[in-house]
Amino acid sequence: MAVDDLSRLRDLIEATGRSGEPRLPPEPKLSDLLGVSRGKLRTLLKRVEEEGLIWRHVGKGTFVGPRDLTAEAQSPLPISLGDIMDARLVLEPQLAAQAAIHSTAADLQAMDACLAEMSAVQSLTLWRRLDERLHRAIAEASHNMLLLLLYDTLRTQGRPSLDSRIDAVFGAAMATATAASDGEHRVLVDSIRAHDPERAEQCMRDHLRSVRTKLFGLR
């Protein structure tokens, strides 16, 4: 799979999301936009779907972001970014602990691949998407579909407002935004690799508290 093709698709997904359009173009148009065959496009779409960047509904199209389980709710409740961060502090440390217990070699390989890409990218936008991919890889490593469902719902609710807050706080200052988190991510993945659930839980909690402090100050 060509890295450039995958990067162009990720950029297109990001631009589509920022425009407020929830759905990607149909496959024939998307294939033309990216300059790839329909078969290659399906391979690329499968990859970014696994990363949680899109979800597909037969007969309706391809949508930006993880599957939105609240899309058909009649009266969705207003949810603040503070609520989202608090909920993440409840859920994600438990996911990390479960990942430390249940992760496989393939799970750890996926996490390591994310860390490697995050250390090399020059775009804050792409780094954010890789950050989402890493956190979802940890959730997947719990091998608990109900917890993964809760995680996807949580991230779907919080993604637009979190992106906006990161832009407001850091602008284009990528090094300021990512340096500490990259180190925290490596320590977290190492604790999962060591199959140490207590340490993994605490590492995730410390990481999320660090992120919350950077974005909102001490609470």
C-alpha positions, 0 to 999 in steps of 0.5 A: 500500500503506497504511503502517499495514497493513504496520506492523501485519503487521510487528508481528504477525510480530514478536509471533509470533516472540517467542512462539516460534510459528514459523508465522503464522495461516492467511490467512483468520484473518490477513486478519480480524486485520489487517482487510484483504481476502485480495487486499490480504493477499497483497500485504502478505505478498509485501512482507514476504517480500521483506524476509526477514521470512517464508517460505512453503511451499505446503501447510504455511503461512507461517513467521516469518523467512527460509527455514530451511534447517536445519529438517530437519537431524537433529542441528543443531550448537549455534551461539553468537552469537559464532560467528554474528558471526564468520561475518558478519565473513567473509561480509558484507564480501564481499557488500558488495564484490560489491554495489558491483560488481553493484548496480543503480539498483533495488538502491540505491533499496531501500537508500535506502528502508530508510535513510529508514525507519530514520531515522524509526522510533521503535520499536527492534523495527521498527528491528531489522527494518529493519536486517535488511532493509537488510543483506539488500538489500545481499546481494541486490545481489550478484546471487549466489544462492549467497551470498544462500543462505548469508546467509539461513542465517546470519541465520536461525541468529542472529536470536533470540539477536541480538535477545535480546542487543540487548534485554539491552544496550540495553533501550528506549534506541533512540538509544543503540542506533541512532545510530552504526549509522545513520551507518555504514549511510549511509557503507556504502551511499554506498560501494556507490553509488560502485561502490567494492568495496574501500571497501564491504568495509571499511565493512561490516567496520568496521560489524560490528566496531562492532556486536560491540564494542557487544554484547560489548565488545572482542575 
